[in-house]
Amino acid sequence: MSKGSFLLVLLAWLGLPAWAEEWPAEQWSRAAQASGPALQALEDYAFTPRDDESRQGVRTDALLVVHDGRLLYERYAGPTGPQTPHLIWSASKSVLAVVMGVAYGEGRFTLQDRAAGFYPALKSHPDITLADLLHWGSGLAWQEDYEYAPLNSSVVAMLYTRGHGDMAAFAAQQAAASAPGQVFRYSSGDSNLLAASLRAMVGAQQYADYPWHALFEPLGISQAVWERDGAGTFVASSYLYMSAPDLARIGLLMQREGRWRDRQLLPKAWVEFCRTPFSGYRAGQDVAVAGGHWWLNRALDGASRPWPDAPAETYAALGHWGQALYVLPQQRLVIVRYGDDRDGSYQHNELLKRVLAAFPGSQQP
């Protein structure tokens, strides 16, 4: 066996990549600037001029593409810049899952633990597990309607009216609509119940700083604001603000199986849990397949993949009005896209297709 072959075998045995890894320091290192018609087609889609009075059409505030830990592409629009903490809406839920993964690795809970053991307000729903909440499968009645049906919306009531003082308590008061762990029902309430459970896991004194100490600081994330409700609970469903380069760090952590440099910050089993489909999800119930508080590009029940032009292994953190963090593990790609798309013009598959066309070298595993 040659020295080169021996080295490749040794790296594989150690679980290390066979190429020199790039990791961001304070700034991301940059690859050579791309150009060409495919890149122009990407920009024509992502940054098309929009009528701001009617708010019709795609409006991208930030677009980043990272390959192998190096920044391939970065562009901003409007008031957003590389250090702007941008509201990521429901992509906050997936960041919460990453924070929970650190706590899981510290032995603070198991997936089958009863949530009521950490959050006693759930005592009337004693069979709900933490895995159920992470799958949006608590079984609690919930209407995740937004602007188009505000009077019937559980989430509007939780965020803005009778539930805003203690959002987890509001969610815990909902009636049971199905048995826990059986049915997918997308719920910002489930996410805030997780955030309340986290407080008991780490202790009241550590709770306020835990996302920073557990996740943000080890990754070098410097631009993050996470609002809390009147009870002091992180609004994990909706109110995290992060710069696009900082959110990309979370994508790189996930793309590299929970490892940051020489530290296994998340257990690999946790990353696998996040990207495993929930058995209670049925094809077509939402914009993508539900995993462990992440969204998956899987084909289920004979239906095609939600994003047919992207690899099946693609998964994402998604938020209202077009916020997205996409992870393409085989391609070693991380994509962050921020926007303000209120008319439904933006399509995940279209952006992913154009990114893959604009950066063809990234498609080789």
C-alpha positions in Angstrom: 0.0 0.0 0.0 1.3 3.5 -0.9 1.8 6.2 1.7 -1.1 8.1 0.1 -3.5 5.2 0.3 -2.4 4.4 3.8 -3.2 8.0 4.8 -6.6 7.9 3.3 -7.4 4.6 5.1 -6.2 6.1 8.4 -8.3 9.3 8.0 -11.3 7.2 7.2 -10.7 5.0 10.3 -10.4 8.1 12.4 -13.6 9.6 10.9 -11.7 12.6 9.5 -12.0 14.1 6.0 -9.5 13.4 3.4 -9.1 17.1 2.5 -7.9 20.1 4.5 -10.9 21.5 6.3 -11.7 25.2 6.4 -13.2 26.7 9.5 -14.4 30.3 9.9 -12.4 32.5 12.3 -13.9 35.9 13.0 -14.5 36.1 9.3 -15.2 33.4 6.7 -12.4 32.6 4.2 -13.4 33.2 0.7 -13.2 31.1 -2.4 -12.6 32.6 -5.9 -15.5 34.8 -7.1 -17.9 33.0 -9.3 -19.3 34.4 -12.5 -21.2 33.4 -15.6 -24.8 33.1 -16.9 -25.9 30.6 -14.2 -24.8 33.0 -11.5 -26.7 35.8 -13.3 -29.8 33.6 -13.4 -29.5 33.0 -9.7 -29.3 36.7 -9.0 -32.1 37.5 -11.4 -34.3 35.2 -9.4 -33.2 36.1 -5.9 -32.7 39.9 -6.3 -35.3 40.8 -8.8 -36.6 44.4 -8.4 -39.9 44.4 -6.5 -42.7 46.9 -6.1 -42.3 47.7 -2.4 -45.7 49.4 -2.2 -47.6 46.2 -3.2 -44.9 43.9 -1.8 -45.3 41.6 -4.7 -42.5 39.4 -5.9 -39.3 37.9 -4.4 -37.3 40.2 -2.1 -34.1 38.8 -0.8 -32.3 40.6 2.0 -29.3 38.3 2.2 -27.9 35.3 0.3 -24.8 33.3 1.3 -23.4 30.1 -0.1 -20.7 28.2 1.8 -18.8 25.2 0.4 -16.3 23.2 2.4 -16.3 26.0 5.0 -15.4 28.7 2.5 -17.6 31.5 1.4 -18.5 31.1 -2.3 -21.0 33.9 -2.6 -22.4 36.7 -0.4 -24.8 39.5 -1.3 -27.1 41.8 0.7 -29.9 44.2 -0.2 -31.8 47.0 1.5 -30.8 47.7 5.1 -29.4 44.2 5.7 -25.6 43.8 5.8 -23.2 41.1 7.0 -23.5 42.2 10.7 -27.3 42.8 10.7 -29.2 40.5 13.2 -32.1 39.6 10.9 -35.3 38.1 12.3 -35.3 34.5 11.3 -38.9 33.7 12.4 -39.6 29.9 12.6 -36.0 29.0 11.7 -35.6 29.8 15.4 -37.2 26.4 16.1 -34.3 24.6 14.4 -31.7 26.6 16.2 -33.5 25.6 19.4 -33.1 22.0 18.4 -29.4 22.5 18.0 -29.2 24.1 21.5 -31.2 21.2 22.8 -28.7 18.8 21.2 -25.9 20.3 23.3 -28.0 19.7 26.4 -28.7 16.2 25.2 -25.0 15.6 24.8 -24.5 16.8 28.4 -26.9 14.1 29.6 -29.5 16.5 30.7 -32.4 14.6 29.2 -33.4 11.7 26.9 -35.8 11.8 24.0 -38.3 9.6 25.8 -38.4 11.7 29.0 -41.9 13.1 29.8 -42.0 16.8 29.2 -44.1 17.3 32.3 -41.2 16.2 34.4 -39.4 19.4 33.2 -42.4 21.7 32.8 -45.1 20.9 35.3 -47.7 23.0 33.5 -48.0 20.0 31.2 -49.2 17.7 34.0 -52.6 17.4 32.4 -50.8 15.9 29.4 -48.5 13.5 31.2 -47.7 11.3 28.2 -46.1 13.9 25.9 -42.4 13.2 25.5 -39.6 15.6 24.5 -39.4 13.6 21.2 -43.1 14.3 20.6 -42.5 18.1 21.0 -39.4 17.9 18.7 -41.5 16.2 16.1 -44.4 18.7 16.4 -46.3 15.7 17.5 -47.6 16.6 21.0 -51.2 15.9 20.0 -52.3 19.3 21.4 -54.9 21.2 19.5 -53.3 24.0 17.6 -54.0 26.3 14.6 -50.8 27.6 13.0 -52.6 30.3 11.0 -51.0 33.7 10.3 -52.2 36.8 8.5 -54.9 35.0 6.5 -56.8 33.8 9.5 -55.8 35.7 12.6 -59.0 35.3 14.6 -58.7 31.5 14.5 -54.9 31.4 15.0 -53.4 29.8 18.1 -50.0 31.3 17.2 -51.3 34.9 16.8 -53.0 34.6 20.2 -49.8 33.2 21.8 -47.4 35.8 20.3 -49.5 38.9 20.4 -52.6 38.7 22.6 -53.8 36.5 25.5 -50.8 34.2 25.5 -47.9 36.6 25.1 -47.1 37.0 28.8 -46.3 33.2 29.2 -46.3 31.5 25.9 -45.5 28.0 27.1 -48.3 28.1 29.7 -50.7 29.2 26.9 -49.6 26.2 24.8 -49.9 23.8 27.8 -53.5 24.9 28.3 -54.6 23.6 24.9 -56.8 20.5 24.7 -55.6 17.2 23.4 -56.6 16.6 19.8 -54.8 13.3 19.3 -52.6 10.9 21.2 -49.0 12.1 21.6 -46.5 10.9 19.1 -49.0 9.8 16.5 -50.0 12.8 14.4 -47.9 15.7 12.9 -49.4 19.1 13.7 -47.1 22.0 13.1 -47.1 24.1 16.3 -45.2 27.0 17.5 -46.6 26.1 20.9 -44.7 22.8 20.9 -41.4 24.7 20.3 -42.1 27.1 23.2 -42.9 24.1 25.5 -39.4 22.8 24.6 -37.9 26.2 25.5 -39.7 26.1 28.9 -38.5 22.5 29.5 -34.9 23.6 28.8 -35.0 25.9 31.8 -35.5 23.0 34.2 -32.8 21.0 32.4 -30.0 23.6 32.8 -31.3 25.5 35.9 -32.8 28.9 36.2 -29.5 30.7 36.7 -27.8 29.2 33.6 -30.9 29.5 31.4 -30.6 33.1 30.3 -27.1 32.6 29.0 -27.3 28.9 28.0 -27.7 29.3 24.2 -24.6 31.6 24.2 -22.4 29.4 26.4 -23.6 26.1 24.9 -23.7 27.1 21.2 -23.1 30.6 20.0 -19.8 31.3 21.7 -18.1 28.0 20.7 -19.1 28.7 17.1 -17.9 32.3 17.2 -21.4 33.7 16.8 -21.4 37.4 17.8 -24.6 38.8 16.4 -27.5 37.0 18.1 -30.5 38.4 19.9 -33.1 36.0 21.3 -36.2 37.6 22.8 -37.9 36.2 25.9 -41.6 36.4 26.9 -43.0 37.9 30.1 -42.1 34.7 32.0 -38.5 34.8 30.9 -38.8 31.9 28.4 -37.0 32.1 25.1 -39.5 32.6 22.3 -38.0 29.6 20.5 -40.8 29.5 18.0 -40.1 32.9 16.4 -37.9 35.6 17.8 -34.3 34.9 17.2 -32.3 37.5 15.3 -29.0 36.4 13.7 -26.7 37.8 11.0 -26.5 35.6 7.9 -22.8 34.7 8.4 -23.6 33.6 11.9 -26.5 31.4 10.9 -24.2 29.8 8.3 -22.0 28.7 11.2 -24.9 26.6 12.6 -25.4 25.2 9.1 -21.7 24.2 9.0 -21.9 22.6 12.4 -24.8 20.4 11.2 -23.2 19.7 7.8 -20.2 18.4 9.7 -22.2 16.0 11.9 -22.1 18.2 15.0 -18.4 18.7 15.0 -16.8 22.1 15.3 -13.0 22.0 14.7 -11.8 19.2 17.1 -14.8 19.3 19.4 -17.9 17.1 19.0 -20.3 19.8 20.1 -23.4 17.8 19.2 -23.6 14.0 19.3 -23.8 12.5 15.8 -26.9 10.7 17.0 -28.6 14.0 17.6 -27.9 15.3 14.1 -29.3 12.0 12.8 -32.4 12.4 14.9 -33.0 15.9 13.5 -32.8 14.7 9.9 -34.9 11.5 10.4 -38.6 11.8 9.2 -41.3 11.7 11.9 -43.4 8.6 11.5 -46.6 10.6 12.1 -45.9 12.9 9.2 -47.9 12.4 5.9 -46.8 13.5 2.5 -48.0 17.0 1.6 -48.8 18.2 5.2 -46.3 21.0 5.0 -43.7 22.6 2.8 -41.3 19.8 3.5 -41.1 16.6 5.6 -40.9 17.1 9.4 -37.8 15.7 11.2 -36.6 16.6 14.6 -37.5 20.3 14.4 -35.8 20.5 11.0 -37.4 20.1 7.5 -36.3 17.3 5.2 -36.3 16.8 1.4 -37.5 13.2 1.6 -39.9 11.3 -0.7 -42.7 9.8 1.4 -45.9 7.8 0.8 -45.1 7.6 -3.0 -44.9 11.3 -3.3 -42.0 13.1 -4.9 -39.4 15.1 -2.9 -40.6 18.5 -1.8 -37.6 20.1 -3.6 -37.1 17.7 -6.6 -34.1 19.6 -8.0 -32.2 19.3 -4.7 -30.5 16.2 -3.4 -32.7 13.9 -1.2 -30.3 14.5 1.8 -31.0 18.2 1.8 -32.5 19.5 5.1 -33.4 23.0 6.3 -34.4 25.5 9.0 -37.3 27.5 7.5 -39.0 30.6 8.7 -41.9 32.9 7.7 -41.6 35.1 4.6 -38.8 33.1 3.1 -36.1 32.8 5.8 -34.0 29.7 5.2 -30.9 27.8 6.2 -30.3 24.9 3.8 -27.8 22.1 4.5 -26.7 19.8 1.6 -24.4 17.3 3.4 -23.1 15.3 0.4 -22.3 18.5 -1.5 -20.8 20.1 1.7 -22.9 23.1 1.0 -24.6 25.5 3.4 -27.0 28.2 2.1 -28.5 31.1 4.0 -31.3 33.1 2.5 -33.1 36.0 4.2 -36.1 37.8 2.7 -39.4 39.4 3.0 -41.8 37.5 0.7 -45.3 38.1 1.7 -47.1 36.9 -1.5 -45.7 33.4 -1.7 -43.6 34.1 -4.8 -40.4 32.6 -3.3 -39.9 28.9 -4.0 -37.3 26.8 -2.1 -36.8 24.5 -5.0 -36.1 27.3 -7.5 -33.4 28.8 -5.4 -31.7 25.5 -4.7 -31.8 24.6 -8.4 -30.2 27.9 -9.3 -27.5 27.7 -6.6 -26.5 24.2 -7.7 -26.3 25.4 -11.4 -24.3 28.5 -10.5 -21.7 26.5 -8.4 -21.4 23.2 -10.3 -18.1 22.4 -8.6 -19.9 22.1 -5.3 -22.0 19.2 -6.6 -19.1 16.7 -6.4 -19.2 14.9 -3.0 
